Amino acid sequence: MNFIPTKLEGLYVVEPEVHGDSRGFFMESYSQAAFAEHGIDIPFVQDNHSLSAQSGVLRGLHYQVNPHAQTKLVRVITGAIYDVAVDIRPNSPTFGQWEGVILSEANKRQLLIPRGFAHGFCTIVPNTQVLYKVDAFYSPEQDRGILWSDPALGIHWPTANPILSGKDQEHPLLVDAELIY
C-alpha cells in the first residue's frame, strides 16, 4: 500500500496494490501490518456501508466529539464520490482547511481521516456505494456536524444543487460548531 500524505497532518490518501488479470482483480483493502509500517495503529471496530441512488447526494459534514471521536478509512465499492475532510482541531495550524479527493470504483483509492476532522462526500454518479471503517462506535449523543456550504470553508462541491438530508441542511457553521477533542 502507498500512503500519500496531504497538506493536512494525519490525513492520507491510501492506494492499495491492485493485482489484475483477465478474471478481474485482487487487492488488500486494509492490512493492519501495512498501516503499522507507516506508524498508523488504529483499532477499527465498525464498518459502515451507504448507497446513494442518485448523483449529487451530499452527506456531511459529520464528526463525533469526545469521548467517541472517530478515525475513518473511506473507500468506494461502486461509483464515485468527491470526498472532503475538514480540519476542525482547534489548536491545529491548518484549522478550518479542507482537502478533497475523488474516490472511485476505478481508482480504488481510500482516504484515511483522523479524529478531529469533519467528513463529507458528494456522489458523482448514481448508485454509488461507500464503505468505511471507524475506530469508535456510532454515538448519537456525540454526533455533530458542520454546514456543508459554510462560506468560511469555501468547499468546491461538484454540484450546485445537492440532495441533502434534513439533518445535513441544519448543521451550524464552523464558527458555531461544538469542537471537543
C-alpha positions as CSV (number, residue, x, y, z in Angstrom):
1,M,0.0,0.0,0.0
2,N,1.1,3.5,-0.8
3,F,0.4,6.2,1.8
4,I,0.2,9.7,0.3
5,P,0.3,12.5,2.9
6,T,-1.9,15.5,2.2
7,K,-1.3,19.1,3.3
8,L,-3.3,18.3,6.5
9,E,-1.4,16.4,9.2
10,G,-2.6,12.9,9.7
11,L,-4.8,12.9,6.5
12,Y,-3.7,10.3,4.0
13,V,-4.7,9.0,0.6
14,V,-4.2,5.3,0.6
15,E,-3.5,3.5,-2.6
16,P,-3.8,-0.3,-2.4
17,E,-1.7,-2.5,-4.7
18,V,-4.1,-4.0,-7.2
19,H,-3.4,-7.3,-8.9
20,G,-5.4,-7.6,-12.1
21,D,-5.8,-10.0,-14.9
22,S,-8.4,-11.2,-17.4
23,R,-10.5,-12.6,-14.5
24,G,-10.7,-9.3,-12.6
25,F,-8.6,-8.1,-9.7
26,F,-7.5,-8.7,-6.2
27,M,-6.4,-6.2,-3.6
28,E,-5.9,-5.9,0.2
29,S,-8.3,-3.0,1.1
30,Y,-6.9,-3.0,4.7
31,S,-3.8,-4.5,6.3
32,Q,-3.0,-3.8,9.9
33,A,0.6,-4.7,9.2
34,A,0.9,-2.2,6.3
35,F,-0.7,0.6,8.4
36,A,1.7,-0.2,11.3
37,E,4.7,0.0,8.9
38,H,3.7,3.7,8.4
39,G,3.2,4.4,12.1
40,I,-0.5,4.1,12.0
41,D,-2.0,1.9,14.6
42,I,-5.8,2.2,14.6
43,P,-8.1,-0.4,16.1
44,F,-11.1,-0.3,13.8
45,V,-14.3,-1.5,15.5
46,Q,-17.1,-1.0,13.0
47,D,-17.7,-0.9,9.2
48,N,-20.4,1.3,7.7
49,H,-21.9,1.0,4.2
50,S,-24.0,3.5,2.3
51,L,-25.8,3.5,-1.0
52,S,-26.6,6.8,-2.7
53,A,-29.1,6.1,-5.6
54,Q,-28.6,9.5,-7.3
55,S,-25.6,11.6,-8.3
56,G,-25.4,14.8,-6.3
57,V,-26.2,13.2,-3.0
58,L,-24.2,15.1,-0.4
59,R,-23.7,13.6,3.0
60,G,-21.9,15.7,5.6
61,L,-20.0,17.3,7.1
62,H,-20.1,14.8,10.0
63,Y,-18.0,14.1,13.1
64,Q,-18.2,12.9,16.6
65,V,-16.9,14.7,19.7
66,N,-15.0,13.0,22.6
67,P,-15.2,10.5,24.1
68,H,-16.4,8.9,20.8
69,A,-14.4,10.9,18.1
70,Q,-13.7,8.7,15.1
71,T,-11.0,7.9,12.7
72,K,-12.4,6.8,9.3
73,L,-11.0,4.8,6.4
74,V,-13.3,5.6,3.5
75,R,-13.5,3.8,0.1
76,V,-15.9,3.4,-2.8
77,I,-17.1,0.0,-3.9
78,T,-19.2,1.1,-6.8
79,G,-19.5,4.6,-8.4
80,A,-17.5,7.7,-7.4
81,I,-17.5,10.4,-4.8
82,Y,-15.8,13.7,-4.1
83,D,-14.7,13.1,-0.5
84,V,-13.9,16.0,1.8
85,A,-12.1,16.2,5.1
86,V,-12.0,19.4,7.1
87,D,-9.5,20.0,9.9
88,I,-11.5,21.0,13.0
89,R,-8.8,20.6,15.6
90,P,-8.8,24.0,17.4
91,N,-5.1,24.0,18.0
92,S,-4.0,22.8,14.6
93,P,-2.1,25.2,12.3
94,T,-4.4,24.0,9.5
95,F,-7.7,24.5,11.4
96,G,-10.6,25.2,9.0
97,Q,-8.7,24.0,6.0
98,W,-10.0,21.1,3.9
99,E,-8.8,18.6,1.4
100,G,-11.0,17.0,-1.3
101,V,-10.2,13.9,-3.3
102,I,-12.1,11.7,-5.8
103,L,-12.5,8.1,-4.6
104,S,-14.0,5.7,-7.1
105,E,-14.6,2.2,-8.0
106,A,-12.0,2.7,-10.8
107,N,-9.1,4.3,-8.8
108,K,-9.6,2.2,-5.7
109,R,-8.1,5.0,-3.6
110,Q,-9.1,5.4,0.1
111,L,-9.0,8.3,2.4
112,L,-7.7,7.9,6.0
113,I,-9.4,10.6,8.1
114,P,-8.1,11.0,11.6
115,R,-10.0,12.1,14.7
116,G,-10.5,15.9,14.7
117,F,-11.8,16.1,11.2
118,A,-15.3,16.7,9.8
119,H,-16.1,14.4,6.9
120,G,-18.5,14.6,4.0
121,F,-18.9,13.4,0.4
122,C,-20.9,14.1,-2.7
123,T,-21.7,11.4,-5.2
124,I,-20.6,12.0,-8.8
125,V,-22.5,9.1,-10.4
126,P,-25.7,7.2,-9.5
127,N,-25.8,4.1,-7.4
128,T,-22.6,4.8,-5.5
129,Q,-21.7,2.6,-2.6
130,V,-19.3,3.8,0.1
131,L,-17.8,1.6,2.7
132,Y,-15.8,2.9,5.6
133,K,-14.2,1.7,8.8
134,V,-14.3,3.6,12.1
135,D,-12.4,3.2,15.3
136,A,-15.2,4.2,17.6
137,F,-18.8,3.1,17.6
138,Y,-21.6,5.5,16.5
139,S,-22.8,7.6,19.4
140,P,-25.9,9.7,18.8
141,E,-25.0,11.8,21.9
142,Q,-21.7,12.8,20.4
143,D,-22.8,13.1,16.8
144,R,-22.2,16.6,15.3
145,G,-21.9,18.3,12.0
146,I,-20.9,21.5,10.2
147,L,-23.0,23.0,7.4
148,W,-21.8,21.7,4.0
149,S,-22.0,25.2,2.4
150,D,-20.2,27.2,5.2
151,P,-18.8,30.1,3.3
152,A,-15.8,30.3,5.6
153,L,-14.7,26.9,4.4
154,G,-15.4,27.6,0.7
155,I,-15.6,23.9,-0.3
156,H,-16.0,23.4,-4.0
157,W,-18.6,20.6,-4.2
158,P,-19.2,19.0,-7.7
159,T,-22.9,20.0,-7.7
160,A,-24.8,23.3,-7.4
161,N,-28.0,21.6,-6.1
162,P,-27.1,18.8,-3.7
163,I,-29.5,16.3,-2.5
164,L,-29.4,16.6,1.3
165,S,-31.0,15.0,4.4
166,G,-32.9,17.3,6.7
167,K,-30.2,16.9,9.3
168,D,-27.5,18.0,6.9
169,Q,-29.4,21.1,6.0
170,E,-29.4,22.3,9.6
171,H,-25.8,21.9,10.8
172,P,-24.2,25.0,12.2
173,L,-21.3,26.9,10.7
174,L,-17.8,26.0,11.8
175,V,-17.6,29.2,14.0
176,D,-20.7,27.9,15.9
177,A,-19.9,24.2,16.0
178,E,-19.1,22.2,19.1
179,L,-15.5,21.1,18.9
180,I,-14.5,18.8,21.8
181,Y,-11.3,16.8,21.3
